Amino acid sequence: MSKEVKSIHEFDLELIVDYYSLVERQGPGSPEITKKALSFIDNLSSQSQIVDLGCGTGGQTIVLAQNTSGSIRGYYIFPKFINLFNKNVEKHNLQNRVQGIIG
């Protein structure tokens, strides 16, 4: 038996990205929970600017955009997720207010 120590840095990140790109949300929560969180925020307007750090493919961001009128920027470190994010934004016709950015 090998006593070689492996770390998370040795994982194939592309495999993980491929797997999680197949699901609508990459983290916890639901559309209902996102809407509930929004209900605690007053004075959102079309001038509001929202940032979704760690936006994944945009599951939560789409819900934010459908329930607010401001502009939204979603940031994620994996280009594949941002490409899917921007496709989801276009599918929901939100590209005039929502933008995915690699970062």
N, C-alpha and C positions, 0 to 999 in steps of 0.2 A: 504494500500500500504506500502510495506516495505521500510524503509529508509536506509537499509543496503547498504554500499558502497562496490562495487566489484572492484577488480583490475585485471590487465592482468595476474597476477600470479595465479589467480584462474581458468584460462582457461585450458581446457584439451589439453595439447600440443600434445599428441598422436593423437588426432583427427585432429589437424592442419597438423601434419607430414603426416598422412595417406592421407589427401586431396591433399597436394602439391606434394606428391610422384607420383601422377597420371599424372602430367603435365611435359612436357619436360624441361621447364625453370621455375625456382622459382622466378625469378626477371625480371626486365625490360630488354629491348634490343631485339636483333635478330641476326641471323648469319651475316647478312649484316653489322649491326652496329659493331659487334665484328671484322669483317674483316677490316672495315674502321678504327677502333681504332688501329689495328695492322699496318696499312699503315703509321702511324705516328712514328713508332719505327724503327730506323735504326740498322743495324749490328746484328740482331738475327741470331744465328748459331746453329749448333748441340751441341755446348758447353753452350748455353744459358740455364738458369734455371728459370722457370716461376712458380710463386705461385698464385693459385686462392683461395683467402680467401672467404669463404661463397659460395663454389662451388655447393651446392645443389646436384642434381643428375647428374650433369656434362654436361648439355646442352651447355653452353658457353665453357667449358673446351675442349669438343670434337672438337668444331670449332677451338679453339686455336691450338690443337694438329694437326689438319688436315692442318693447314696453317703455321706451324712452324716446325722446326726439333729438337728443344731442349727438355729437360726433363721438365715435369710439375707435380707439386704436388697440389692436391686439398684438402682443409681442410674444414670440416664442423662439427658442434657439435652433429648432430643427426646420430646415427649409421645406421638407416634405409636408410637415404639418401646416406651415404657412400657406403653401400652395393649395392644400385642401381647404384651409380656412377661407382663402379668397374665392375659391370655387363655391363654397357654401354661401358666402356673402352674395355672390352674383346670383346663385339659385334663388335666394330670397329677395333679390332686387334691392339690396341695401348698400350697394357699392358707393352711393353718393354720400354716405355717412360713416361707413365702417371700412377700416383698412387693416390688413394683417402685415406685420413687419417682422423681419428676422432680426433678432437682437438678444 
